[in-house]
Amino acid sequence: MPDFLRFRRFSLFFAVALLGTLLLAAPSAHAQGKRKIIQFTGIVATGDSLLGVPGATIYVPKAGRGTSSNVYGYFSMAVLAGDSIVIRSLGYANYTVVIPPDYQRQSYSVVISLVEDATMLGEVRVFPYTTERDFKKAFLALRLPTEKGSAAADNLNQELMARIFRTQPMGAVANFRQTMQNQQYNQDVRAGFGPSTYANNPLLNPFSWLKLVQQVKNGEFKKKYNDD
């Protein structure tokens, strides 16, 4: 057999063997690259009292998915094996849970105890001037409009303020206050504590009649001096 035929047979056999190896290895490689889905559940609680933390976020940063705890601190979400889950809540330090890459069960449950992390912010002072020295200089040079004839003096005129008070329409706060006062007044009248026509008219008030009878019996209406 010529050499070139032997070479062609060898090349064809080698190509068939390589293709078979790749076809057999493809399913196993695909299985190794697919991560297992796990149901991640748990309770987020405080470190000192183990009370549930509502509204805590359970988040997978790399995948961009997450959930939040309910009013009792409970949560449940689907994750993948090997995920890193960050649990955070305002006023507490962040907590990270890592699912093992080779985890074989279908669920992963934890009880997360958050630690308080209170941060005191530094004092911030805001001035309309560049330095405190410029502010003091402008403050000392300030002149209040106390002279008559100025705009501020005209705005503080007693007659003008009285006219504004009489003609100013009632705002929302005044309306609310008047409505509450009227409701309280009507309730007091119905309960017998507030003023009414019976209380204002002594002839219709039984307590006034009782007092009158006692005064007559005690002789308070007798003349102190004789006509003689």
C-alpha positions in Angstrom: 0.0 0.0 0.0 1.3 3.4 -0.9 2.4 5.7 1.9 0.0 8.5 1.0 -3.0 6.0 1.4 -1.7 5.0 4.8 -1.4 8.6 5.8 -5.0 9.4 4.7 -6.4 6.4 6.6 -4.5 7.4 9.7 -5.8 11.0 9.4 -9.3 9.9 8.9 -9.1 7.5 11.9 -7.6 10.3 14.1 -10.4 12.7 13.1 -13.2 10.2 13.9 -11.6 9.4 17.3 -11.2 13.1 18.2 -14.9 13.8 17.2 -16.1 11.0 19.4 -14.1 12.2 22.3 -15.6 15.7 22.0 -19.1 14.4 21.8 -18.7 12.3 24.9 -17.1 15.1 26.8 -19.7 17.7 25.9 -22.6 16.5 28.2 -20.2 16.2 31.2 -18.8 19.7 30.7 -22.3 21.1 30.4 -23.3 19.4 33.6 -20.3 20.7 35.4 -21.0 24.3 34.3 -24.7 24.3 35.4 -25.1 25.3 39.1 -27.7 23.8 41.3 -30.8 25.9 42.2 -31.3 26.1 46.0 -34.2 27.5 48.0 -32.6 29.9 50.5 -34.8 30.7 53.6 -34.2 32.1 57.0 -35.0 34.7 59.6 -33.2 38.0 60.1 -33.1 39.0 63.8 -31.4 41.5 66.0 -28.3 40.3 67.9 -29.5 41.4 71.4 -33.2 40.4 71.6 -33.6 38.0 68.6 -36.6 40.0 67.4 -37.3 39.9 63.7 -36.0 42.7 61.5 -38.7 43.7 59.0 -37.7 45.2 55.7 -34.2 43.8 55.6 -32.8 43.3 52.1 -31.4 39.9 51.0 -29.5 40.5 47.8 -27.1 38.7 45.4 -24.9 41.5 44.1 -23.4 39.6 41.1 -26.8 38.3 39.9 -28.8 41.4 40.6 -31.7 39.6 42.4 -33.0 39.7 45.9 -35.9 40.0 48.2 -36.8 41.5 51.6 -37.9 40.1 55.0 -41.5 40.4 56.1 -42.8 41.9 59.4 -41.5 38.9 61.3 -38.0 38.9 59.7 -38.7 35.8 57.5 -37.6 35.6 53.9 -37.4 33.0 51.1 -35.7 33.2 47.7 -34.1 31.0 45.0 -30.3 31.1 44.8 -27.6 29.1 43.0 -24.8 27.1 44.6 -21.8 29.3 45.1 -23.7 32.5 45.4 -22.7 35.2 47.9 -25.8 36.7 49.6 -25.6 40.1 51.4 -28.1 40.9 54.1 -28.4 44.5 55.1 -30.7 46.8 57.1 -30.5 50.4 58.2 -28.7 50.7 61.5 -27.0 47.3 61.3 -23.8 46.0 59.9 -23.9 44.0 56.7 -23.9 40.2 56.9 -22.7 37.9 54.1 -23.8 34.3 53.6 -21.9 32.1 51.0 -23.6 29.0 49.6 -21.0 26.2 49.1 -20.4 25.4 45.4 -20.8 21.7 46.0 -24.0 22.0 48.1 -26.3 19.1 47.1 -29.5 19.7 49.1 -32.5 21.6 47.7 -32.9 24.0 50.6 -30.5 26.1 52.8 -31.9 27.7 56.0 -30.2 30.1 58.3 -30.9 32.4 61.3 -29.1 35.6 60.8 -28.3 37.8 63.8 -27.5 41.3 62.8 -25.3 43.5 64.9 -26.1 47.2 65.5 -23.8 49.6 63.7 -24.8 53.2 64.7 -22.7 55.8 63.0 -22.5 59.4 64.4 -22.1 61.9 61.7 -19.9 64.9 62.3 -21.3 68.4 62.8 -21.8 70.4 59.6 -22.1 74.2 59.8 -23.4 76.1 56.8 -22.6 79.8 56.5 -23.4 82.2 53.6 -19.9 83.6 54.0 -16.5 82.2 53.2 -15.1 82.4 56.7 -16.5 83.0 60.1 -14.6 86.3 60.3 -16.6 87.6 57.3 -19.8 86.6 58.9 -19.0 88.4 62.2 -18.0 91.5 60.3 -21.3 91.5 58.3 -23.3 90.8 61.4 -21.7 93.7 63.4 -22.3 96.0 60.4 -26.0 95.1 60.2 -28.3 98.1 60.7 -31.9 97.4 61.6 -34.5 99.7 60.0 -35.9 101.3 63.1 -36.4 104.8 61.7 -39.9 106.0 60.7 -40.6 106.1 57.0 -38.6 103.0 56.2 -40.2 100.0 54.5 -39.9 97.8 57.6 -41.5 100.5 59.8 -44.4 100.8 57.4 -45.0 97.1 57.4 -45.1 97.0 61.2 -47.6 99.9 61.3 -50.3 99.1 63.9 -53.2 100.3 61.7 -51.9 98.3 58.7 -51.5 95.1 60.8 -55.0 95.6 62.2 -56.5 95.9 58.7 -54.6 92.8 57.5 -55.9 90.9 60.6 -59.5 91.9 59.8 -59.3 91.1 56.1 -57.0 88.2 56.0 -58.8 85.0 54.8 -58.9 82.0 57.1 -56.2 79.5 56.2 -56.2 75.7 56.5 -54.9 75.7 60.1 -57.5 78.1 61.3 -60.3 76.2 59.5 -59.2 73.0 61.2 -59.0 74.6 64.6 -62.4 76.2 64.3 -64.0 72.9 63.1 -62.4 71.0 66.1 -63.7 73.7 68.5 -67.2 73.5 67.1 -67.2 69.7 67.4 -66.0 69.9 71.0 -68.6 72.5 71.8 -71.5 70.5 70.4 -70.3 67.4 72.2 -70.1 69.2 75.5 -73.6 70.6 75.0 -75.0 67.1 74.3 -73.2 65.7 77.3 -74.6 68.5 79.6 -71.3 70.1 80.3 -71.5 73.0 77.9 -73.7 76.1 77.8 -77.2 75.6 76.6 -80.6 77.3 76.7 -81.5 75.4 79.8 -78.3 76.3 81.6 -78.5 80.0 80.5 -82.2 80.5 81.6 -82.4 80.1 85.4 -86.2 79.5 85.2 -85.6 76.4 83.2 -82.7 75.1 85.3 -83.8 72.7 88.1 -80.7 73.4 90.1 -81.6 77.1 90.2 -85.1 76.3 91.5 -83.5 74.1 94.2 -81.2 76.9 95.2 -84.2 79.3 95.3 -86.2 77.0 97.6 -83.2 76.7 100.0 -82.8 80.5 100.1 -86.5 80.9 100.9 -86.4 78.3 103.7 -83.3 80.0 105.1 -85.0 83.3 105.1 -82.4 85.1 103.0 -85.2 87.2 101.4 -86.6 88.6 104.6 -86.2 92.3 105.4 -83.4 93.0 107.7 -85.0 96.2 109.0 -88.6 96.9 110.0 -90.7 99.5 108.3 -91.3 101.1 111.7 
